[in-house]
């Protein structure tokens, strides 16, 4: 039986929870020819914005600097396969990536990354995060512009299109999901 339609605040809370619970997303960028290029990336959430980490000599950094238009998808698929179908959630985001250069924001991205995936502490991956022109690492912040939220806890085929306030810090609205989205 379908549950009641969630409010925008309830959806925002659910999206934030998903972004903090899941650490892997498929990130789509444009390659030098304008073709889609997708990579599996770790994400660290700061509310509705996420940070991704890459290295100076990786193509992902070059592609993100050249064309900041991105999309990513993250989902929760519970154990149990088909039996867990009423707990699945997913978020498909269209956004804009910005190379993080401010030392305070780099420290924030590193801290959020360590909080979200504690295994990284043992690897020392974020112990000495520096500005992108000073080190081998780079963080990008992805500010969401529009998203599709799917939540099977509401109903099996529940989808809604989300819009974000300036900078992606909060949800600004939603509209029904339809053909052509």
FITOR-773908 format. One record per residue: residue number from 0; residue in one letter; x, y, z of N, C-alpha, C in turn. Coordinates in Angstrom, 2 decimals, padded with zeros to 5 digits, always signed. Layout:
(ketor NUM 'A' (X Y Z) (X Y Z) (X Y Z))
...
% end
This chain:
(ketor 0 'X' (+000.84 -001.18 +000.00) (+000.00 +000.00 +000.00) (+000.89 +001.24 +000.00))
(ketor 1 'X' (+000.62 +002.21 -000.87) (+001.45 +003.41 -000.91) (+001.36 +004.21 +000.39))
(ketor 2 'X' (+002.45 +004.79 +000.75) (+002.49 +005.67 +001.91) (+002.17 +007.08 +001.46))
(ketor 3 'X' (+001.96 +007.97 +002.42) (+001.60 +009.35 +002.05) (+002.78 +010.04 +001.37))
(ketor 4 'X' (+002.44 +011.01 +000.54) (+003.44 +011.80 -000.18) (+004.31 +012.56 +000.83))
(ketor 5 'X' (+005.63 +012.43 +000.77) (+006.48 +013.14 +001.72) (+006.53 +014.64 +001.43))
(ketor 6 'X' (+006.76 +015.42 +002.47) (+006.93 +016.87 +002.31) (+008.33 +017.14 +001.76))
(ketor 7 'X' (+008.54 +018.36 +001.30) (+009.86 +018.75 +000.80) (+010.92 +018.62 +001.90))
(ketor 8 'X' (+010.57 +018.99 +003.13) (+011.52 +018.85 +004.25) (+011.85 +017.39 +004.52))
(ketor 9 'X' (+010.86 +016.51 +004.44) (+011.11 +015.08 +004.63) (+012.02 +014.54 +003.52))
(ketor 10 'X' (+011.78 +014.97 +002.30) (+012.63 +014.52 +001.19) (+014.06 +015.02 +001.41))
(ketor 11 'X' (+014.21 +016.29 +001.79) (+015.55 +016.83 +002.01) (+016.28 +016.04 +003.09))
(ketor 12 'X' (+015.61 +015.70 +004.16) (+016.21 +014.89 +005.22) (+016.63 +013.52 +004.69))
(ketor 13 'X' (+015.76 +012.90 +003.92) (+016.06 +011.57 +003.35) (+017.24 +011.62 +002.39))
(ketor 14 'X' (+017.30 +012.66 +001.56) (+018.42 +012.81 +000.63) (+019.73 +012.97 +001.40))
(ketor 15 'X' (+019.73 +013.82 +002.41) (+020.94 +014.03 +003.22) (+021.37 +012.73 +003.89))
(ketor 16 'X' (+020.41 +011.97 +004.41) (+020.73 +010.68 +005.03) (+021.37 +009.72 +004.03))
(ketor 17 'X' (+020.81 +009.67 +002.82) (+021.36 +008.79 +001.79) (+022.80 +009.21 +001.45))
(ketor 18 'X' (+023.01 +010.51 +001.28) (+024.34 +010.99 +000.91) (+025.38 +010.75 +001.99))
(ketor 19 'X' (+024.97 +010.67 +003.25) (+025.91 +010.38 +004.34) (+026.10 +008.88 +004.53))
(ketor 20 'X' (+025.09 +008.09 +004.17) (+025.17 +006.64 +004.39) (+025.93 +005.92 +003.29))
(ketor 21 'X' (+025.84 +006.41 +002.07) (+026.48 +005.74 +000.94) (+027.75 +006.49 +000.57))
(ketor 22 'X' (+028.81 +005.76 +000.31) (+030.07 +006.44 -000.01) (+030.46 +006.34 -001.48))
(ketor 23 'X' (+029.74 +005.58 -002.26) (+030.10 +005.37 -003.66) (+029.01 +005.94 -004.58))
(ketor 24 'X' (+029.44 +006.67 -005.59) (+028.54 +007.20 -006.60) (+029.17 +007.00 -007.97))
(ketor 25 'X' (+028.34 +006.94 -008.98) (+028.83 +006.95 -010.36) (+028.81 +008.40 -010.81))
(ketor 26 'X' (+029.98 +008.93 -011.15) (+030.13 +010.33 -011.54) (+030.33 +010.42 -013.05))
(ketor 27 'X' (+029.48 +011.19 -013.70) (+029.59 +011.40 -015.14) (+030.12 +012.80 -015.43))
(ketor 28 'X' (+031.12 +012.85 -016.29) (+031.71 +014.12 -016.74) (+031.78 +014.08 -018.26))
(ketor 29 'X' (+032.33 +015.13 -018.85) (+032.52 +015.17 -020.30) (+034.01 +015.05 -020.60))
(ketor 30 'X' (+034.36 +014.16 -021.53) (+035.77 +014.04 -021.90) (+036.15 +015.18 -022.85))
(ketor 31 'X' (+037.36 +015.17 -023.32) (+037.85 +016.28 -024.16) (+037.09 +016.41 -025.49))
(ketor 32 'X' (+036.36 +015.37 -025.87) (+035.57 +015.41 -027.10) (+034.09 +015.71 -026.81))
(ketor 33 'X' (+033.77 +015.95 -025.54) (+032.39 +016.22 -025.15) (+031.55 +014.98 -024.93))
(ketor 34 'X' (+032.19 +013.80 -024.98) (+031.46 +012.55 -024.77) (+031.34 +012.26 -023.27))
(ketor 35 'X' (+030.30 +011.54 -022.87) (+030.17 +011.18 -021.46) (+031.28 +010.24 -021.03))
(ketor 36 'X' (+031.74 +010.43 -019.81) (+032.76 +009.59 -019.20) (+032.34 +009.37 -017.76))
(ketor 37 'X' (+032.20 +008.12 -017.35) (+031.68 +007.80 -016.01) (+032.72 +007.05 -015.21))
(ketor 38 'X' (+032.85 +007.43 -013.94) (+033.76 +006.76 -013.01) (+033.05 +006.52 -011.70))
(ketor 39 'X' (+033.43 +005.46 -011.03) (+032.96 +005.22 -009.68) (+033.84 +006.02 -008.74))
(ketor 40 'X' (+033.22 +006.84 -007.90) (+033.96 +007.75 -007.02) (+033.41 +007.66 -005.60))
(ketor 41 'X' (+034.29 +007.92 -004.63) (+033.83 +008.11 -003.26) (+033.28 +009.52 -003.14))
(ketor 42 'X' (+032.18 +009.66 -002.43) (+031.61 +010.98 -002.19) (+031.56 +011.22 -000.68))
(ketor 43 'X' (+031.76 +012.45 -000.30) (+031.61 +012.85 +001.10) (+030.61 +014.00 +001.11))
(ketor 44 'X' (+029.53 +013.83 +001.86) (+028.43 +014.79 +001.83) (+028.57 +015.87 +002.88))
(ketor 45 'X' (+028.22 +017.07 +002.45) (+028.06 +018.23 +003.32) (+026.65 +018.75 +003.06))
(ketor 46 'X' (+025.68 +018.16 +003.73) (+024.28 +018.46 +003.43) (+023.91 +017.89 +002.08))
(ketor 47 'X' (+023.49 +018.75 +001.17) (+023.10 +018.32 -000.17) (+024.24 +018.43 -001.18))
(ketor 48 'X' (+025.34 +019.03 -000.78) (+026.53 +019.12 -001.64) (+027.42 +017.93 -001.33))
(ketor 49 'X' (+028.19 +017.52 -002.33) (+029.14 +016.44 -002.09) (+030.53 +016.86 -002.56))
(ketor 50 'X' (+031.52 +016.21 -001.97) (+032.91 +016.39 -002.38) (+033.39 +015.08 -002.99))
(ketor 51 'X' (+034.17 +015.21 -004.05) (+034.87 +014.06 -004.62) (+036.36 +014.38 -004.60))
(ketor 52 'X' (+037.13 +013.35 -004.55) (+038.58 +013.48 -004.44) (+039.23 +012.79 -005.63))
(ketor 53 'X' (+040.25 +013.41 -006.18) (+041.01 +012.79 -007.27) (+042.46 +013.24 -007.15))
(ketor 54 'X' (+043.27 +012.84 -008.10) (+044.69 +013.17 -008.06) (+045.08 +014.04 -009.25))
(ketor 55 'X' (+046.17 +014.77 -009.09) (+046.61 +015.76 -010.07) (+046.81 +015.17 -011.46))
(ketor 56 'X' (+047.31 +013.97 -011.53) (+047.64 +013.40 -012.84) (+046.55 +012.51 -013.42))
(ketor 57 'X' (+045.39 +012.51 -012.80) (+044.29 +011.68 -013.29) (+043.44 +012.49 -014.27))
(ketor 58 'X' (+042.90 +011.82 -015.26) (+042.09 +012.49 -016.28) (+040.86 +013.16 -015.68))
(ketor 59 'X' (+040.35 +012.60 -014.58) (+039.14 +013.15 -013.97) (+039.36 +014.62 -013.58))
(ketor 60 'X' (+040.52 +014.95 -013.04) (+040.78 +016.33 -012.65) (+040.77 +017.24 -013.88))
(ketor 61 'X' (+041.44 +016.82 -014.94) (+041.49 +017.61 -016.17) (+040.09 +017.81 -016.73))
(ketor 62 'X' (+039.30 +016.74 -016.74) (+037.95 +016.82 -017.30) (+037.05 +017.74 -016.46))
(ketor 63 'X' (+037.17 +017.67 -015.15) (+036.34 +018.51 -014.28) (+036.71 +019.99 -014.37))
(ketor 64 'X' (+037.99 +020.27 -014.52) (+038.42 +021.67 -014.67) (+037.96 +022.22 -016.01))
(ketor 65 'X' (+038.07 +021.41 -017.07) (+037.70 +021.87 -018.41) (+036.20 +022.09 -018.55))
(ketor 66 'X' (+035.40 +021.21 -017.98) (+033.95 +021.32 -018.11) (+033.32 +020.92 -016.77))
(ketor 67 'X' (+032.86 +021.88 -015.99) (+032.35 +021.57 -014.65) (+030.95 +020.96 -014.61))
(ketor 68 'X' (+030.30 +020.80 -015.76) (+028.98 +020.18 -015.77) (+029.12 +018.69 -015.48))
(ketor 69 'X' (+028.45 +018.24 -014.44) (+028.55 +016.84 -014.03) (+027.18 +016.27 -013.72))
(ketor 70 'X' (+027.15 +014.97 -013.59) (+025.98 +014.27 -013.07) (+026.51 +013.11 -012.24))
(ketor 71 'X' (+025.77 +012.77 -011.20) (+026.14 +011.58 -010.45) (+024.88 +010.87 -009.98))
(ketor 72 'X' (+025.04 +009.59 -009.72) (+023.95 +008.77 -009.20) (+024.46 +008.00 -008.01))
(ketor 73 'X' (+023.66 +008.00 -006.97) (+023.97 +007.25 -005.75) (+022.70 +006.53 -005.33))
(ketor 74 'X' (+022.85 +005.32 -004.79) (+021.64 +004.59 -004.41) (+021.87 +003.71 -003.21))
(ketor 75 'X' (+020.78 +003.36 -002.59) (+020.78 +002.40 -001.50) (+020.02 +001.17 -001.96))
(ketor 76 'X' (+020.74 +000.07 -002.04) (+020.14 -001.21 -002.39) (+020.31 -002.12 -001.18))
(ketor 77 'X' (+019.25 -002.38 -000.42) (+019.39 -003.18 +000.79) (+019.72 -004.63 +000.47))
(ketor 78 'X' (+020.33 -005.31 +001.43) (+020.58 -006.74 +001.22) (+019.26 -007.48 +001.06))
(ketor 79 'X' (+019.31 -008.56 +000.41) (+018.09 -009.36 +000.25) (+017.51 -009.29 -001.14))
(ketor 80 'X' (+018.14 -008.49 -002.01) (+017.66 -008.43 -003.38) (+016.21 -008.04 -003.49))
(ketor 81 'X' (+015.44 -008.81 -004.21) (+014.03 -008.49 -004.49) (+013.23 -008.28 -003.21))
(ketor 82 'X' (+013.54 -009.03 -002.16) (+012.80 -008.90 -000.90) (+012.96 -007.52 -000.27))
(ketor 83 'X' (+014.04 -006.81 -000.59) (+014.27 -005.49 -000.03) (+013.82 -004.35 -000.92))
(ketor 84 'X' (+013.07 -004.65 -001.95) (+012.72 -003.65 -002.96) (+011.96 -002.44 -002.41))
(ketor 85 'X' (+011.28 -002.60 -001.29) (+010.52 -001.48 -000.72) (+011.39 -000.58 +000.17))
(ketor 86 'X' (+012.69 -000.80 +000.18) (+013.63 +000.03 +000.94) (+014.63 +000.74 +000.04))
(ketor 87 'X' (+014.55 +000.52 -001.27) (+015.52 +001.14 -002.18) (+015.27 +002.64 -002.29))
(ketor 88 'X' (+016.37 +003.37 -002.45) (+016.33 +004.82 -002.67) (+017.45 +005.16 -003.63))
(ketor 89 'X' (+017.21 +006.19 -004.43) (+018.28 +006.63 -005.32) (+018.15 +008.11 -005.60))
(ketor 90 'X' (+019.27 +008.70 -005.96) (+019.34 +010.12 -006.29) (+020.18 +010.26 -007.55))
(ketor 91 'X' (+019.62 +010.96 -008.54) (+020.33 +011.25 -009.79) (+020.45 +012.77 -009.87))
(ketor 92 'X' (+021.68 +013.27 -009.79) (+021.92 +014.71 -009.67) (+022.59 +015.26 -010.92))
(ketor 93 'X' (+022.12 +016.41 -011.36) (+022.83 +017.23 -012.35) (+023.40 +018.40 -011.57))
(ketor 94 'X' (+024.69 +018.65 -011.72) (+025.28 +019.71 -010.92) (+026.48 +020.34 -011.58))
(ketor 95 'X' (+027.16 +021.14 -010.79) (+028.35 +021.84 -011.24) (+029.48 +021.60 -010.24))
(ketor 96 'X' (+030.63 +021.21 -010.76) (+031.80 +020.92 -009.92) (+032.73 +022.13 -009.87))
(ketor 97 'X' (+033.27 +022.37 -008.69) (+034.24 +023.46 -008.49) (+035.48 +022.90 -007.83))
(ketor 98 'X' (+036.63 +023.22 -008.38) (+037.90 +022.82 -007.77) (+038.03 +023.57 -006.45))
(ketor 99 'X' (+038.28 +022.85 -005.38) (+038.39 +023.46 -004.06) (+039.82 +023.95 -003.87))
(ketor 100 'X' (+039.97 +025.26 -003.64) (+041.30 +025.85 -003.44) (+041.46 +026.50 -002.08))
(ketor 101 'X' (+040.36 +026.82 -001.40) (+040.42 +027.45 -000.08) (+040.90 +026.43 +000.96))
(ketor 102 'X' (+041.95 +026.73 +001.73) (+042.48 +025.77 +002.72) (+041.43 +025.31 +003.74))
(ketor 103 'X' (+040.54 +026.19 +004.17) (+039.51 +025.79 +005.13) (+038.52 +024.81 +004.51))
(ketor 104 'X' (+038.18 +025.03 +003.25) (+037.25 +024.11 +002.60) (+037.94 +022.78 +002.28))
(ketor 105 'X' (+039.22 +022.81 +001.96) (+039.98 +021.56 +001.76) (+039.97 +020.76 +003.06))
(ketor 106 'X' (+040.20 +021.43 +004.19) (+040.18 +020.76 +005.49) (+038.80 +020.18 +005.78))
(ketor 107 'X' (+037.74 +020.93 +005.43) (+036.37 +020.44 +005.61) (+036.14 +019.19 +004.77))
(ketor 108 'X' (+036.52 +019.22 +003.50) (+036.33 +018.07 +002.61) (+037.09 +016.85 +003.13))
(ketor 109 'X' (+038.30 +017.06 +003.62) (+039.09 +015.95 +004.17) (+038.42 +015.39 +005.43))
(ketor 110 'X' (+037.96 +016.28 +006.32) (+037.30 +015.84 +007.55) (+036.02 +015.07 +007.24))
(ketor 111 'X' (+035.19 +015.59 +006.34) (+033.96 +014.90 +005.96) (+034.26 +013.54 +005.34))
(ketor 112 'X' (+035.30 +013.47 +004.53) (+035.68 +012.21 +003.91) (+036.07 +011.19 +004.97))
(ketor 113 'X' (+036.87 +011.61 +005.94) (+037.29 +010.69 +007.01) (+036.11 +010.26 +007.88))
(ketor 114 'X' (+035.17 +011.15 +008.11) (+033.97 +010.80 +008.87) (+033.11 +009.80 +008.11))
(ketor 115 'X' (+032.97 +010.02 +006.81) (+032.07 +009.19 +006.03) (+032.67 +007.83 +005.69))
(ketor 116 'X' (+033.96 +007.77 +005.44) (+034.60 +006.48 +005.20) (+035.85 +006.37 +006.06))
(ketor 117 'X' (+035.67 +005.87 +007.31) (+036.76 +005.79 +008.28) (+037.94 +004.93 +007.82))
(ketor 118 'X' (+037.74 +004.02 +006.89) (+038.84 +003.20 +006.39) (+039.96 +004.07 +005.83))
(ketor 119 'X' (+039.63 +005.28 +005.37) (+040.63 +006.16 +004.75) (+041.67 +006.64 +005.77))
(ketor 120 'X' (+041.30 +006.66 +007.06) (+042.25 +007.12 +008.08) (+043.47 +006.21 +008.11))
(ketor 121 'X' (+043.26 +004.92 +008.00) (+044.36 +003.98 +007.99) (+045.24 +004.10 +006.76))
(ketor 122 'X' (+044.67 +004.58 +005.69) (+045.43 +004.75 +004.45) (+046.20 +006.06 +004.44))
(ketor 123 'X' (+045.89 +006.96 +005.36) (+046.57 +008.26 +005.41) (+046.25 +009.14 +004.22))
(ketor 124 'X' (+045.19 +008.83 +003.52) (+044.87 +009.50 +002.26) (+044.65 +011.00 +002.40))
(ketor 125 'X' (+044.03 +011.42 +003.50) (+043.68 +012.83 +003.65) (+044.48 +013.53 +004.75))
(ketor 126 'X' (+045.53 +012.89 +005.23) (+046.31 +013.45 +006.34) (+046.99 +014.76 +005.99))
(ketor 127 'X' (+047.40 +014.92 +004.76) (+048.16 +016.10 +004.36) (+047.56 +016.75 +003.12))
(ketor 128 'X' (+046.24 +016.88 +003.12) (+045.56 +017.49 +001.97) (+046.00 +018.94 +001.85))
(ketor 129 'X' (+046.39 +019.32 +000.65) (+046.89 +020.67 +000.38) (+046.11 +021.29 -000.76))
(ketor 130 'X' (+046.39 +022.55 -001.02) (+045.80 +023.21 -002.18) (+046.21 +022.45 -003.44))
(ketor 131 'X' (+045.36 +022.43 -004.47) (+045.64 +021.62 -005.65) (+046.94 +021.97 -006.37))
(ketor 132 'X' (+047.41 +023.19 -006.25) (+048.67 +023.54 -006.92) (+049.89 +023.21 -006.06))
(ketor 133 'X' (+049.65 +022.71 -004.83) (+050.75 +022.38 -003.92) (+050.95 +020.89 -003.72))
(ketor 134 'X' (+050.01 +020.09 -004.13) (+050.10 +018.66 -003.85) (+049.59 +017.81 -005.00))
(ketor 135 'X' (+049.48 +016.54 -004.72) (+049.05 +015.57 -005.72) (+047.55 +015.33 -005.71))
(ketor 136 'X' (+046.86 +015.84 -004.69) (+045.44 +015.58 -004.54) (+044.61 +016.80 -004.92))
(ketor 137 'X' (+043.35 +016.55 -005.21) (+042.42 +017.65 -005.48) (+041.03 +017.22 -005.03))
(ketor 138 'X' (+040.34 +018.14 -004.38) (+038.93 +017.96 -004.04) (+038.10 +018.84 -004.97))
(ketor 139 'X' (+036.94 +018.32 -005.36) (+035.96 +019.09 -006.09) (+034.67 +019.06 -005.29))
(ketor 140 'X' (+034.00 +020.20 -005.20) (+032.68 +020.28 -004.57) (+031.66 +020.26 -005.70))
(ketor 141 'X' (+030.65 +019.46 -005.54) (+029.57 +019.41 -006.53) (+028.33 +020.05 -005.92))
(ketor 142 'X' (+027.93 +021.15 -006.53) (+026.72 +021.85 -006.12) (+025.58 +021.35 -007.00))
(ketor 143 'X' (+024.54 +020.78 -006.40) (+023.42 +020.25 -007.19) (+022.57 +021.34 -007.79))
(ketor 144 'X' (+022.10 +021.11 -009.00) (+021.20 +022.04 -009.69) (+019.79 +021.46 -009.80))
(ketor 145 'X' (+019.72 +020.18 -010.15) (+018.45 +019.49 -010.29) (+018.70 +018.01 -010.03))
(ketor 146 'X' (+017.68 +017.32 -009.54) (+017.85 +015.90 -009.24) (+016.53 +015.16 -009.40))
(ketor 147 'X' (+016.65 +013.86 -009.57) (+015.51 +012.96 -009.51) (+015.70 +012.12 -008.26))
(ketor 148 'X' (+014.71 +012.13 -007.38) (+014.73 +011.35 -006.16) (+013.73 +010.22 -006.31))
(ketor 149 'X' (+014.19 +009.00 -006.09) (+013.34 +007.82 -006.13) (+013.35 +007.19 -004.75))
(ketor 150 'X' (+012.18 +006.88 -004.22) (+012.10 +006.34 -002.87) (+010.99 +005.29 -002.81))
(ketor 151 'X' (+011.40 +004.04 -002.84) (+010.43 +002.94 -002.83) (+009.77 +002.76 -001.47))
(ketor 152 'X' (+010.24 +003.47 -000.46) (+009.54 +003.42 +000.84) (+008.21 +004.16 +000.74))
(ketor 153 'X' (+008.11 +005.12 -000.20) (+006.85 +005.85 -000.43) (+005.92 +004.96 -001.25))
(ketor 154 'X' (+006.39 +004.54 -002.40) (+005.72 +003.54 -003.24) (+006.77 +003.03 -004.22))
(ketor 155 'X' (+006.51 +001.89 -004.78) (+007.53 +001.21 -005.58) (+008.05 +002.06 -006.74))
(ketor 156 'X' (+007.23 +002.85 -007.36) (+007.65 +003.66 -008.50) (+007.68 +005.15 -008.19))
(ketor 157 'X' (+007.80 +005.53 -006.92) (+007.78 +006.94 -006.55) (+009.03 +007.65 -007.07))
(ketor 158 'X' (+008.81 +008.73 -007.80) (+009.87 +009.58 -008.32) (+009.41 +011.03 -008.22))
(ketor 159 'X' (+010.34 +011.94 -007.96) (+010.03 +013.36 -007.98) (+011.27 +014.11 -008.45))
(ketor 160 'X' (+011.06 +015.21 -009.12) (+012.17 +016.04 -009.59) (+012.38 +017.15 -008.58))
(ketor 161 'X' (+013.62 +017.32 -008.15) (+013.97 +018.30 -007.14) (+014.73 +019.46 -007.76))
(ketor 162 'X' (+014.44 +020.66 -007.27) (+015.25 +021.83 -007.64) (+015.91 +022.32 -006.36))
(ketor 163 'X' (+017.04 +023.00 -006.52) (+017.86 +023.42 -005.39) (+017.96 +024.93 -005.34))
(ketor 164 'X' (+018.09 +025.45 -004.13) (+018.34 +026.87 -003.94) (+019.74 +027.18 -004.44))
(ketor 165 'X' (+020.01 +028.46 -004.64) (+021.33 +028.91 -005.12) (+022.45 +028.25 -004.32))
(ketor 166 'X' (+023.40 +027.65 -005.03) (+024.53 +027.00 -004.39) (+024.24 +025.59 -003.92))
(ketor 167 'X' (+023.00 +025.14 -004.01) (+022.68 +023.76 -003.68) (+022.62 +023.43 -002.21))
(ketor 168 'X' (+022.54 +024.42 -001.34) (+022.55 +024.16 +000.10) (+021.24 +023.58 +000.62))
(ketor 169 'X' (+020.15 +023.84 -000.08) (+018.86 +023.31 +000.37) (+017.95 +023.11 -000.84))
(ketor 170 'X' (+016.90 +022.34 -000.62) (+015.92 +022.14 -001.67) (+015.04 +023.37 -001.79))
(ketor 171 'X' (+014.72 +023.72 -003.03) (+013.86 +024.88 -003.29) (+012.46 +024.45 -003.72))
(ketor 172 'X' (+012.35 +023.25 -004.30) (+011.04 +022.81 -004.77) (+011.10 +021.44 -005.36))
(ketor 173 'X' (+009.92 +020.95 -005.75) (+009.80 +019.65 -006.39) (+008.64 +019.71 -007.37))
(ketor 174 'X' (+008.70 +018.82 -008.34) (+007.60 +018.67 -009.28) (+007.48 +017.20 -009.64))
(ketor 175 'X' (+006.33 +016.80 -010.15) (+006.15 +015.40 -010.50) (+007.16 +014.96 -011.55))
(ketor 176 'X' (+007.58 +013.74 -011.44) (+008.46 +013.12 -012.43) (+007.59 +012.67 -013.59))
(ketor 177 'X' (+008.03 +012.96 -014.81) (+007.27 +012.54 -015.97) (+008.18 +012.15 -017.12))
(ketor 178 'X' (+007.58 +011.76 -018.19) (+008.32 +011.38 -019.38) (+009.20 +012.55 -019.83))
(ketor 179 'X' (+010.39 +012.25 -020.27) (+011.30 +013.27 -020.77) (+012.16 +013.90 -019.70))
(ketor 180 'X' (+012.06 +013.45 -018.47) (+012.87 +014.03 -017.39) (+014.29 +013.64 -017.57))
% end
